[in-house]
Amino acid sequence: MIEKNCTVFPSYTADEKKKAKLHYISFKLLCLSLYIIGFYYVFLNISLENKSLDIAKNFNICKRNLGEAEKNNKGSKRKKNLNNKKEDINKTKHNTHNIKWNDQKVEENKSSANNDLDNSKVENKSNISISNINYNDMSKNLTEKQLLDVLNSLEECPSKEDVLNLWRHTLGVNRERLNASLNELFNVFPKNSIDFSFIPNKEGNTLSYTTIWNKCVSEFGTETSINETRFTKEFYELINNKSSIDDIRNFIFSCLDEFEQKYKELYKECEANVISFKKKG
């Protein structure tokens, strides 16, 4: 009996050792599992934290970008609104300018139409008045205006007799200018200072207003006679050469201008003599 008991205990011990080893391995595996689970838990927390930081960071960036975009959008809208306002103002100014320009054009057209109508009336009236002028009637001299109107209205050279009558009227207009110059000069002399009954003395006369006046009249008359003779001779040569109406018209105008220029020179000379004599008196 004692021997049997001795063989049983060793078997039991071996089993116990085997179980203890299994328990130890299980515990070790459990600890390892817990360690791994703990490690993953920490790793997961850190990862989640980093992701949260990244998400927050990205959210802030997005928020800032959205704010800048909104600000830029507002700025662009404001600029656009300002540009639209400027365009509206420019369009309004342009439209106002166009309206004023159109109104001005309408007024100009009205004025032009009225001027054309007035000019047409004046031209018709002038044509009627010129047609009523009979420059072949030498019983009455033409006025300077009538002579100029007739000359300017001629498109073709009239007959030789008509042209000579126009020249006679030209000399008559010049005589009217001569009388006008002498009347103006007469007003330079003091009142009642000229003795019209005075008879010049061949041996010489004492200088007076009367002698000054007679000398002025003589100089005007002499200059007129000389120039009329010279111009008449040149005029006959002109019409004998069958000159155009433009040549005849220009010649008459130039003669009248030269007469007028000479009368002005004589007037100044006589006026200076009268003033000089007044100072001596």
BELSUL-V449418 format. One record per residue. N is the residue number from 1. RES is the residue in three letters. SS is DSSP state (A for helix, B for strand, O for the rest). OMEGA is omega in degrees with one decimal (NA if undefined). D_LAST is the distance of its C-alpha to the last C-alpha in Angstrom with 1 decimal. Layout:
BEGIN
[[N/RES/SS/OMEGA/D_LAST] [N/RES/SS/OMEGA/D_LAST]]
END
This chain:
BEGIN
[[1/MET/O/179.9/202.6] [2/ILE/A/-178.6/200.9] [3/GLU/A/179.9/200.0] [4/LYS/A/-180.0/198.4] [5/ASN/A/-179.3/196.2] [6/CYS/A/-179.6/195.1] [7/THR/A/-179.0/194.0] [8/VAL/A/-175.8/192.0] [9/PHE/A/178.1/189.7] [10/PRO/A/178.6/188.2] [11/SER/A/179.4/187.1] [12/TYR/A/-179.6/185.5] [13/THR/A/179.0/183.6] [14/ALA/A/178.1/182.3] [15/ASP/A/-179.1/181.0] [16/GLU/A/179.2/179.3] [17/LYS/A/-179.5/177.6] [18/LYS/A/178.5/176.4] [19/LYS/A/180.0/175.1] [20/ALA/A/178.2/173.4] [21/LYS/A/178.1/171.7] [22/LEU/A/177.5/170.5] [23/HIS/A/-179.7/169.2] [24/TYR/A/179.8/167.4] [25/ILE/A/179.2/165.8] [26/SER/A/178.7/164.8] [27/PHE/A/-179.3/163.2] [28/LYS/A/178.4/161.4] [29/LEU/A/178.9/160.1] [30/LEU/A/177.9/159.0] [31/CYS/A/179.4/157.2] [32/LEU/A/179.1/155.6] [33/SER/A/177.8/154.6] [34/LEU/A/179.1/153.1] [35/TYR/A/-179.8/151.3] [36/ILE/A/179.2/149.9] [37/ILE/A/178.2/149.0] [38/GLY/A/179.6/147.3] [39/PHE/A/179.1/145.4] [40/TYR/A/178.5/144.2] [41/TYR/A/178.4/143.2] [42/VAL/A/179.7/141.1] [43/PHE/A/-179.9/139.7] [44/LEU/A/178.2/138.9] [45/ASN/A/179.6/137.2] [46/ILE/A/-179.8/135.1] [47/SER/A/178.9/134.2] [48/LEU/A/177.6/133.3] [49/GLU/A/-179.5/131.2] [50/ASN/A/178.8/129.3] [51/LYS/A/178.1/128.8] [52/SER/A/177.4/127.6] [53/LEU/A/179.2/125.1] [54/ASP/A/180.0/124.0] [55/ILE/A/178.6/123.7] [56/ALA/A/-179.9/121.7] [57/LYS/A/178.7/119.6] [58/ASN/A/178.6/119.0] [59/PHE/A/178.5/118.3] [60/ASN/A/179.0/115.7] [61/ILE/A/179.0/114.1] [62/CYS/A/179.5/114.1] [63/LYS/A/179.1/112.7] [64/ARG/A/178.5/109.9] [65/ASN/A/177.9/109.2] [66/LEU/A/178.7/109.2] [67/GLY/A/178.7/106.8] [68/GLU/A/179.3/104.4] [69/ALA/A/179.0/104.8] [70/GLU/A/178.9/104.0] [71/LYS/A/178.7/101.0] [72/ASN/A/179.6/99.7] [73/ASN/A/177.0/100.4] [74/LYS/A/179.2/98.4] [75/GLY/A/-179.9/95.6] [76/SER/A/177.5/95.6] [77/LYS/A/179.2/95.7] [78/ARG/A/177.4/92.8] [79/LYS/A/179.6/90.8] [80/LYS/A/178.3/91.8] [81/ASN/A/177.8/90.7] [82/LEU/A/178.6/87.4] [83/ASN/A/178.7/87.0] [84/ASN/A/177.7/88.0] [85/LYS/A/178.1/85.4] [86/LYS/A/178.8/82.7] [87/GLU/A/178.4/83.8] [88/ASP/A/178.5/83.6] [89/ILE/A/179.2/80.2] [90/ASN/A/178.3/79.0] [91/LYS/A/179.0/80.6] [92/THR/A/177.6/78.9] [93/LYS/A/-179.3/75.5] [94/HIS/A/179.0/76.2] [95/ASN/A/177.8/77.3] [96/THR/A/178.4/74.2] [97/HIS/A/179.4/72.0] [98/ASN/A/179.2/73.8] [99/ILE/A/179.0/73.4] [100/LYS/A/-179.0/69.6] [101/TRP/A/178.4/69.3] [102/ASN/A/178.0/71.3] [103/ASP/A/179.6/69.2] [104/GLN/A/179.0/66.0] [105/LYS/A/178.4/67.4] [106/VAL/A/179.4/68.4] [107/GLU/A/179.1/64.8] [108/GLU/A/179.1/63.4] [109/ASN/A/176.7/65.8] [110/LYS/A/-179.9/64.9] [111/SER/A/179.1/61.2] [112/SER/A/179.2/61.9] [113/ALA/A/178.7/63.9] [114/ASN/A/179.0/61.3] [115/ASN/A/178.1/58.6] [116/ASP/A/179.4/60.8] [117/LEU/A/178.9/61.4] [118/ASP/A/179.8/57.7] [119/ASN/A/178.5/56.9] [120/SER/A/178.0/59.8] [121/LYS/A/179.5/58.4] [122/VAL/A/-179.4/54.9] [123/GLU/A/178.9/56.4] [124/ASN/A/179.3/58.5] [125/LYS/A/179.1/55.7] [126/SER/A/178.8/53.5] [127/ASN/A/179.0/56.4] [128/ILE/A/-178.7/56.8] [129/SER/A/179.2/53.1] [130/ILE/A/179.7/53.0] [131/SER/A/179.3/56.2] [132/ASN/O/-179.9/54.5] [133/ILE/O/177.7/51.6] [134/ASN/O/-176.6/52.4] [135/TYR/O/175.3/50.1] [136/ASN/O/175.9/52.0] [137/ASP/O/-175.3/50.6] [138/MET/O/178.4/47.6] [139/SER/O/179.5/46.9] [140/LYS/O/-178.9/44.8] [141/ASN/O/174.7/42.7] [142/LEU/O/171.7/43.6] [143/THR/O/-179.7/41.1] [144/GLU/A/178.6/40.3] [145/LYS/A/179.5/42.8] [146/GLN/A/178.9/45.5] [147/LEU/A/-180.0/45.0] [148/LEU/A/178.5/45.3] [149/ASP/A/179.9/48.3] [150/VAL/A/-179.3/50.1] [151/LEU/A/-179.1/49.5] [152/ASN/A/-178.3/50.8] [153/SER/A/-177.3/53.8] [154/LEU/O/177.4/55.1] [155/GLU/O/177.4/58.1] [156/GLU/O/-179.4/59.1] [157/CYS/O/179.1/57.3] [158/PRO/O/-180.0/57.4] [159/SER/O/-178.4/58.0] [160/LYS/A/-179.9/55.8] [161/GLU/A/177.8/54.6] [162/ASP/A/179.6/53.7] [163/VAL/A/178.0/51.8] [164/LEU/A/176.6/49.8] [165/ASN/A/176.3/49.0] [166/LEU/A/178.3/47.7] [167/TRP/A/177.5/45.4] [168/ARG/A/175.7/44.1] [169/HIS/A/177.7/43.3] [170/THR/A/177.8/41.6] [171/LEU/A/178.0/39.2] [172/GLY/A/176.5/38.7] [173/VAL/A/178.6/37.8] [174/ASN/A/177.4/35.2] [175/ARG/A/176.4/33.7] [176/GLU/A/176.8/33.4] [177/ARG/A/178.2/31.6] [178/LEU/A/180.0/29.2] [179/ASN/A/179.1/28.4] [180/ALA/A/179.9/27.9] [181/SER/A/179.4/25.4] [182/LEU/A/176.9/23.3] [183/ASN/A/178.0/23.5] [184/GLU/A/178.6/22.4] [185/LEU/A/-179.5/19.4] [186/PHE/A/179.6/18.5] [187/ASN/O/177.5/18.2] [188/VAL/O/-178.2/15.4] [189/PHE/O/175.1/13.1] [190/PRO/O/-177.9/11.9] [191/LYS/O/178.1/14.9] [192/ASN/O/-179.9/15.5] [193/SER/O/-176.4/12.4] [194/ILE/O/177.8/15.0] [195/ASP/O/-175.6/17.3] [196/PHE/O/177.3/20.6] [197/SER/O/-177.6/22.3] [198/PHE/O/177.4/20.2] [199/ILE/O/-178.6/22.6] [200/PRO/O/179.0/21.5] [201/ASN/O/-178.6/22.5] [202/LYS/O/-177.0/24.8] [203/GLU/O/179.2/23.7] [204/GLY/O/-177.8/20.1] [205/ASN/O/177.2/17.0] [206/THR/O/-178.6/13.5] [207/LEU/O/178.5/11.2] [208/SER/O/177.0/9.9] [209/TYR/A/-178.7/10.7] [210/THR/A/-179.4/14.1] [211/THR/A/177.2/14.9] [212/ILE/A/178.9/14.0] [213/TRP/A/-179.3/16.3] [214/ASN/A/179.2/18.9] [215/LYS/A/179.9/19.0] [216/CYS/A/-180.0/19.5] [217/VAL/A/-179.9/22.2] [218/SER/A/-178.8/23.9] [219/GLU/A/177.1/24.1] [220/PHE/A/-178.4/25.6] [221/GLY/A/-178.7/28.0] [222/THR/A/-179.2/29.1] [223/GLU/A/179.8/29.7] [224/THR/A/-178.3/31.7] [225/SER/A/-179.2/33.7] [226/ILE/A/-176.9/34.7] [227/ASN/A/178.0/35.7] [228/GLU/A/178.9/37.6] [229/THR/A/-178.0/39.6] [230/ARG/A/-177.5/40.4] [231/PHE/A/-180.0/41.4] [232/THR/A/177.5/43.5] [233/LYS/A/179.5/45.4] [234/GLU/A/-179.3/46.1] [235/PHE/A/177.7/47.2] [236/TYR/A/177.6/49.7] [237/GLU/A/-179.0/51.2] [238/LEU/A/-177.7/51.5] [239/ILE/A/176.6/53.5] [240/ASN/A/177.8/55.6] [241/ASN/O/178.7/56.7] [242/LYS/O/179.5/58.0] [243/SER/O/-179.5/55.9] [244/SER/O/179.0/56.5] [245/ILE/A/177.3/54.5] [246/ASP/A/178.7/53.1] [247/ASP/A/-179.9/51.7] [248/ILE/A/-179.5/50.2] [249/ARG/A/179.6/48.7] [250/ASN/A/178.7/47.2] [251/PHE/A/179.7/45.7] [252/ILE/A/178.9/43.9] [253/PHE/A/-179.0/42.6] [254/SER/A/178.2/41.3] [255/CYS/A/179.2/39.5] [256/LEU/A/178.0/37.8] [257/ASP/A/-179.1/36.8] [258/GLU/A/174.6/35.4] [259/PHE/A/-176.9/33.4] [260/GLU/A/179.6/31.9] [261/GLN/A/-179.7/31.1] [262/LYS/A/178.6/29.3] [263/TYR/A/177.7/27.2] [264/LYS/A/178.8/26.1] [265/GLU/A/179.0/25.1] [266/LEU/A/-179.9/23.0] [267/TYR/A/-179.7/21.4] [268/LYS/A/-180.0/20.3] [269/GLU/A/-179.8/19.0] [270/CYS/A/179.3/16.9] [271/GLU/A/179.1/15.6] [272/ALA/A/178.8/14.5] [273/ASN/A/179.1/12.6] [274/VAL/A/-179.2/10.8] [275/ILE/A/178.8/10.1] [276/SER/A/-179.9/9.0] [277/PHE/A/177.7/6.4] [278/LYS/A/-178.8/5.2] [279/LYS/A/179.7/5.5] [280/LYS/A/-179.1/3.8] [281/GLY/O/NA/0.0]]
END
